[in-house]
Amino acid sequence: MLRKNRPGHDCSGPERMTIHPNRHIVKLSNFYFSYIFVINYGIYRQDNDMNLKQLNAFQEVMRTGSVTQASANLGCTQPAITNLIHRLESDIGQTLFQRRNRRLLPTPEAHYLMSEAVAILDQVQNVETKMRSAANLKAGELRIACMPIISDLLASQFIADYVSTRPDVRIYLSSQPSHQVYDSLASQQFDIGFAEIETTSPLVDADEITERCVCAINSNHPLARQDVIHLGEIAPHPLAIFLPGNSTRLRLEQAAHDCGANLNVRFEMANTVSRFPLIEAGLAWSLASPLTVNYFEHQWNQLGTSDIVFRQLEPAVAYRTAILTPRHRIPSLLAQDFSGYFSNAIRQVMGSLG
């Protein structure tokens, strides 16, 4: 790794290497960066004073065989390079070069140190590259937890669009029930989540996205001729609905109660998509979220031959969802950027019916 300085610059400086007792942990620091990483080299002692500038100068002298060329490559003065080499020799207690006939000849100890120095400087370069990539949102890892209709149907599309220009971004996507998504974010296992609002947590921040549900009905049903269907009109007809306790079902039941209607629940199932065949067969109507409608239009009914249609339902039944983030975990720059992208993508889908 070549670290070039300003012409005539003294390569010695505040950059130090600290070895922690009984550990292979090296802290590299200067005014601009500070890294901690693990190495497995036995040549360093707790009491040595070796630093990166010395290793960088030594590596360049070994590669070029010349203090003059090394100083030119690094943008330092020749006395500065010579001083760094002398200090390095003093720090490690070894002679690294012998001068014969105006040539520098590396000692066996120098060849050994060279292999170690290259490995260390390469690690530093790798860390710097990764940190710069992370700052530019080009690298890193995202852990995402979503309720099934998103993780199974839409999240992969969103992720593909996002990482298309970010080849070093790794994604972990988990499909979970909404209540479990909250638990996963509260325990800080994930960077971002998407779920129906079924609970609240002091450990989770929720960016709410709310749209109205629609009535999914067979096109041959008499009420399908109407642009707007009142809940009181359709309540007596067989209904395929979410399992008991689902927050959207509870809001539908409350809306029916408020308008004096009794729901005729015939089919209960967790997945909205699994209710499509029942509606297609004319056996039931159902409540559909904007996410369900999006899936129907882009995947279920690609050929345009389905008998399912969607109508506005009155009174409105809200479909409440939220982008979730852990409250007590500082998000990475990448997580912040993806959260904004994901929120916009979801809002576009949710608002597409309007």
Secondary structure as UniProt FT lines:
FT   TURN            7..8
FT   STRAND          16..19
FT   TURN            21..22
FT   STRAND          25..29
FT   STRAND          34..38
FT   TURN            42..43
FT   TURN            46..47
FT   HELIX           52..64
FT   HELIX           67..74
FT   HELIX           78..92
FT   STRAND          97..100
FT   TURN            101..102
FT   STRAND          103..106
FT   HELIX           108..135
FT   TURN            136..137
FT   STRAND          139..146
FT   HELIX           148..153
FT   HELIX           155..163
FT   TURN            164..165
FT   STRAND          168..175
FT   HELIX           178..186
FT   TURN            187..188
FT   STRAND          192..196
FT   TURN            202..203
FT   STRAND          204..212
FT   STRAND          214..218
FT   TURN            219..220
FT   HELIX           222..225
FT   STRAND          228..230
FT   HELIX           231..234
FT   TURN            235..236
FT   STRAND          238..241
FT   TURN            244..245
FT   HELIX           247..258
FT   TURN            259..260
FT   STRAND          264..268
FT   HELIX           273..275
FT   HELIX           276..280
FT   TURN            281..282
FT   STRAND          285..288
FT   HELIX           290..295
FT   HELIX           296..300
FT   TURN            301..303
FT   STRAND          308..314
FT   STRAND          318..326
FT   TURN            327..328
FT   HELIX           333..350
FT   TURN            351..353
//
